[in-house]
Structure formats: structure tokens, C-alpha cells
Amino acid sequence: MNKEEAIKLTTNIVFYFWLVLILPWFVFAGLAGMAFDGGPTRGAYVFVISVWTYPLSVLIVGFFRRRVPWVTILPVLNFCGMFAADRLTR
């Protein structure tokens, strides 16, 4: 297996991993709005935006993973936003 095939295989595996994570997203995306139960804080906005834009990140990865393989790490930013939201509320 040459380097290009290895990169292609890796990007496909990572992309399908992000697709599998969309299944639980359908459950938790609707519940993300409860972040505002404590009031409209900056952390609540960051959390909700991070959760609700996750499918957009996966869609971008789906379109551009063949031309730009490193784009497969884009959905990691959504998870970073979710965890950073906790720090913003403290």
C-alpha cells in the first residue's frame, strides 16, 4: 500500500466514524437547548452552537475529504467547543 492509498483509507475511516456519531447527535441535539435553563450565558451559546453545527462539519468533511485530507479533523472543533463551554460558565 502506497502513501496515497493509506491516506485515502484513513480519511475514509475517520469520515465514517463521524457519520456514526451523527446517530446519537439526533437524540442530544434537541436536548442541547436546555443549556439555557441557567440563563443566556456565553457558555450556553457556545455549547448550543457547537452541538447544532456538528452535522455541518461532517457535511464539509464529506465533500472535501478527497481533495484536502486534513479536513477530516474539522468535527473535533465542535467537541472542543462543547468542552470549552463548560469553562466559560465558571
C-alpha positions as CSV (number, residue, x, y, z in Angstrom):
1,M,0.0,0.0,0.0
2,N,1.5,3.3,-1.0
3,K,1.2,6.6,0.9
4,E,-1.8,7.9,-1.1
5,E,-3.8,4.8,-0.5
6,A,-3.1,4.9,3.2
7,I,-4.2,8.5,3.4
8,K,-7.3,7.7,1.5
9,L,-8.1,4.8,3.7
10,T,-7.5,6.7,6.9
11,T,-9.7,9.7,5.8
12,N,-12.5,7.3,4.9
13,I,-12.3,5.6,8.3
14,V,-12.3,8.9,10.1
15,F,-15.2,10.2,8.0
16,Y,-17.3,7.1,8.7
17,F,-16.5,7.4,12.4
18,W,-18.0,11.0,12.3
19,L,-21.0,9.6,10.4
20,V,-21.7,7.0,13.1
21,L,-21.5,9.8,15.8
22,I,-24.4,11.6,14.0
23,L,-26.8,8.9,15.2
24,P,-26.6,9.9,18.9
25,W,-26.5,13.5,17.8
26,F,-30.1,13.2,16.7
27,V,-31.1,12.5,20.3
28,F,-28.9,15.1,22.0
29,A,-29.3,18.0,19.6
30,G,-32.8,18.6,20.8
31,L,-31.7,18.5,24.4
32,A,-28.9,21.0,23.9
33,G,-31.4,23.9,24.3
34,M,-31.6,23.0,27.9
35,A,-28.2,24.7,28.3
36,F,-30.2,27.9,28.6
37,D,-32.0,26.8,31.7
38,G,-29.5,28.6,33.8
39,G,-29.9,31.8,31.7
40,P,-28.4,33.0,28.4
41,T,-24.7,32.8,29.2
42,R,-21.8,32.8,26.8
43,G,-21.1,29.2,27.7
44,A,-24.7,28.2,26.8
45,Y,-24.4,29.8,23.4
46,V,-21.0,28.2,22.7
47,F,-22.4,24.8,23.7
48,V,-25.6,25.0,21.6
49,I,-23.8,26.4,18.5
50,S,-21.1,23.6,18.8
51,V,-23.8,20.9,19.1
52,W,-26.0,22.2,16.3
53,T,-23.3,22.8,13.8
54,Y,-21.8,19.3,14.1
55,P,-23.7,17.9,11.0
56,L,-22.4,20.9,9.0
57,S,-18.9,19.9,9.9
58,V,-19.5,16.3,8.9
59,L,-21.0,17.5,5.6
60,I,-17.9,19.7,4.9
61,V,-15.7,16.7,5.6
62,G,-17.8,14.5,3.3
63,F,-17.4,17.0,0.4
64,F,-13.7,17.9,0.8
65,R,-12.0,14.8,2.3
66,R,-10.7,13.6,-1.1
67,R,-9.1,16.9,-2.1
68,V,-8.0,18.1,1.4
69,P,-7.4,15.0,3.6
70,W,-6.7,17.0,6.8
71,V,-10.2,18.4,6.7
72,T,-11.3,15.2,8.4
73,I,-10.3,16.7,11.8
74,L,-12.8,19.6,11.5
75,P,-15.5,18.0,13.7
76,V,-13.0,17.9,16.5
77,L,-13.6,21.7,16.8
78,N,-17.2,21.0,17.7
79,F,-16.2,18.8,20.5
80,C,-13.6,21.4,21.7
81,G,-16.4,24.0,21.7
82,M,-18.6,21.7,23.8
83,F,-15.9,21.2,26.4
84,A,-14.8,24.9,26.3
85,A,-18.4,25.9,27.0
86,D,-18.0,24.4,30.5
87,R,-15.0,26.6,31.1
88,L,-16.9,29.7,30.0
89,T,-19.6,29.2,32.5
90,R,-17.3,29.0,35.6
